[in-house]
Amino acid sequence: MILPETMHAANGIGLAAQQVSEALQLTVLDISQVEDRPSTLKLNGKDVDPAASMPLILVNPEIEMGGANEAGTEGCLSFPEITGEIERATSIFVRAQTLEADRIEIEASGLLARAIQHEVDHLNGILFIDRMNSAAKAALSSRLKRLQKQTKRGKRIRPQDEQSLVSETTL
């Protein structure tokens, strides 16, 4: 599977199949290298160590938001060098399948909850810049236009060639 390798090569913590031109409801996450943004994880009702459960591969994920919303810094492998403050639920409940077609239920909070929401957004055609407030998006307008031009010319740097920082939550 190309997703985990591509994500790790780009120093990311999440990647959706659409980001590597695959029309699948599949995402991979790995927050094990991020120590300064804690997470909790219940897998099928049992508390587990999030870092020890990585990479986490979700097929056909369905997500329910819980808890309060909180702003946090996000980046995206699809938008190199662009970060922004995004409001997300602090805790979530997810039903999904594994690659072996086993059904799983996940309760997550912290960075893992944020990362899952970000990747499920990709699966639903929503980009993190779509969730930015209008002032933040306006401030990034010139950088977004430059990135769009580079992409159209085929000169855009592939995510695996980027120097992304995991601590900035590059999803």
C-alpha positions as CSV (number, residue, x, y, z in Angstrom):
1,M,0.0,0.0,0.0
2,I,1.4,3.4,-1.0
3,L,-0.4,5.6,1.5
4,P,1.7,4.9,4.6
5,E,5.0,5.3,2.7
6,T,3.9,8.5,1.0
7,M,2.7,10.0,4.3
8,H,5.9,9.1,6.2
9,A,8.1,10.3,3.3
10,A,6.4,13.7,3.6
11,N,6.7,13.8,7.4
12,G,2.9,13.9,7.6
13,I,0.5,12.4,10.2
14,G,-2.4,11.6,7.9
15,L,-3.1,11.0,4.2
16,A,-6.4,10.2,2.3
17,A,-6.5,8.0,-0.8
18,Q,-7.7,11.0,-2.9
19,Q,-4.4,12.8,-2.2
20,V,-2.5,10.0,-4.2
21,S,-5.2,9.9,-6.9
22,E,-7.1,6.9,-5.6
23,A,-10.9,7.1,-5.5
24,L,-11.2,5.1,-2.3
25,Q,-12.8,5.8,1.1
26,L,-9.6,5.0,2.8
27,T,-7.2,7.0,5.0
28,V,-4.0,6.3,7.0
29,L,-3.0,8.1,10.2
30,D,0.2,8.0,12.3
31,I,0.5,10.4,15.2
32,S,3.2,8.3,16.9
33,Q,6.0,10.9,16.4
34,V,4.1,13.8,17.8
35,E,4.7,14.0,21.6
36,D,3.6,17.6,22.3
37,R,0.0,17.2,21.3
38,P,-1.6,14.4,23.3
39,S,-4.4,12.1,22.1
40,T,-6.6,9.4,23.6
41,L,-7.9,6.3,21.8
42,K,-10.5,3.7,22.6
43,L,-10.6,0.9,20.1
44,N,-13.7,-1.2,20.2
45,G,-14.4,0.1,23.7
46,K,-10.9,-0.5,25.2
47,D,-8.4,2.2,26.1
48,V,-5.3,1.7,24.0
49,D,-2.1,3.7,23.6
50,P,-2.6,5.8,20.5
51,A,1.1,5.8,19.5
52,A,1.3,2.0,19.8
53,S,-1.8,1.6,17.6
54,M,-0.2,3.4,14.6
55,P,-0.4,3.4,11.7
56,L,-4.2,3.5,11.8
57,I,-5.9,2.6,8.5
58,L,-9.6,3.4,8.2
59,V,-11.8,2.1,5.4
60,N,-15.2,3.7,4.8
61,P,-15.0,5.8,8.0
62,E,-18.2,7.3,9.4
63,I,-17.6,10.0,11.9
64,E,-19.7,11.6,14.7
65,M,-18.5,14.8,16.4
66,G,-18.5,15.1,20.1
67,G,-17.3,17.5,22.8
68,A,-16.7,21.2,22.3
69,N,-15.0,22.7,19.3
70,E,-11.5,24.0,19.6
71,A,-9.2,26.0,17.2
72,G,-5.9,24.4,16.3
73,T,-3.1,24.8,13.8
74,E,-3.3,22.5,10.8
75,G,-1.3,22.0,7.6
76,C,-1.9,19.7,4.7
77,L,0.4,17.7,2.4
78,S,-1.8,19.0,-0.5
79,F,-1.0,22.6,0.4
80,P,2.8,22.8,1.1
81,E,3.9,25.5,3.5
82,I,0.3,26.7,4.3
83,T,-1.1,26.4,7.8
84,G,-4.1,27.8,9.4
85,E,-6.3,27.8,12.5
86,I,-9.2,25.4,12.1
87,E,-12.1,24.7,14.4
88,R,-12.6,21.0,15.1
89,A,-14.5,18.9,17.6
90,T,-12.3,17.9,20.5
91,S,-13.6,14.3,20.6
92,I,-15.1,12.0,18.0
93,F,-16.6,8.6,17.5
94,V,-15.8,6.7,14.3
95,R,-17.2,3.5,12.7
96,A,-14.9,2.1,10.0
97,Q,-13.4,-1.1,8.7
98,T,-9.9,-2.4,8.6
99,L,-8.1,-3.5,5.4
100,E,-9.2,-7.1,6.4
101,A,-12.9,-5.8,6.4
102,D,-13.2,-6.1,10.2
103,R,-15.6,-3.5,11.7
104,I,-14.0,-1.2,14.3
105,E,-15.3,1.5,16.5
106,I,-13.0,4.3,17.6
107,E,-13.3,7.0,20.2
108,A,-10.6,9.6,19.9
109,S,-9.7,13.0,21.3
110,G,-6.8,15.4,21.0
111,L,-4.6,15.4,17.9
112,L,-5.9,12.0,16.7
113,A,-9.4,13.3,16.7
114,R,-8.3,16.4,14.7
115,A,-6.3,14.3,12.2
116,I,-9.2,11.9,11.6
117,Q,-11.6,14.8,11.0
118,H,-9.1,16.4,8.6
119,E,-8.6,13.1,6.6
120,V,-12.4,12.3,6.5
121,D,-12.9,15.8,5.2
122,H,-10.6,14.9,2.3
123,L,-12.7,11.8,1.7
124,N,-15.8,14.0,1.5
125,G,-14.2,16.6,-0.9
126,I,-13.6,19.2,1.8
127,L,-10.2,20.8,2.1
128,F,-8.8,22.4,5.3
129,I,-8.7,25.8,3.6
130,D,-12.5,25.4,3.1
131,R,-12.8,25.5,6.9
132,M,-10.7,28.6,7.4
133,N,-12.4,31.8,8.2
134,S,-12.6,34.4,5.4
135,A,-10.0,36.7,6.9
136,A,-7.4,33.9,7.2
137,K,-8.2,32.7,3.7
138,A,-7.8,36.2,2.3
139,A,-4.4,36.6,4.1
140,L,-3.3,33.4,2.2
141,S,-4.7,34.4,-1.1
142,S,-1.4,35.2,-2.9
143,R,0.2,32.0,-1.6
144,L,-2.8,29.9,-2.7
145,K,-2.8,31.5,-6.2
146,R,0.9,30.8,-6.5
147,L,0.4,27.2,-5.5
148,Q,-2.5,26.9,-8.0
149,K,-0.3,28.3,-10.8
150,Q,2.5,25.9,-10.0
151,T,0.1,23.0,-10.0
152,K,-1.4,23.9,-13.4
153,R,2.1,24.2,-14.8
154,G,3.1,20.8,-13.4
155,K,5.8,22.4,-11.3
156,R,4.3,21.7,-8.0
157,I,6.6,19.9,-5.6
158,R,5.3,16.5,-4.6
159,P,4.5,16.1,-0.9
160,Q,7.3,13.6,-0.5
161,D,9.8,16.3,-1.6
162,E,8.6,18.8,1.0
163,Q,10.2,19.6,4.3
164,S,7.0,19.4,6.4
165,L,7.1,19.7,10.1
166,V,5.2,17.1,12.1
167,S,4.9,19.5,15.0
168,E,2.8,21.8,12.8
169,T,0.3,19.0,12.3
170,T,0.9,18.4,8.6
171,L,-2.1,16.2,7.8
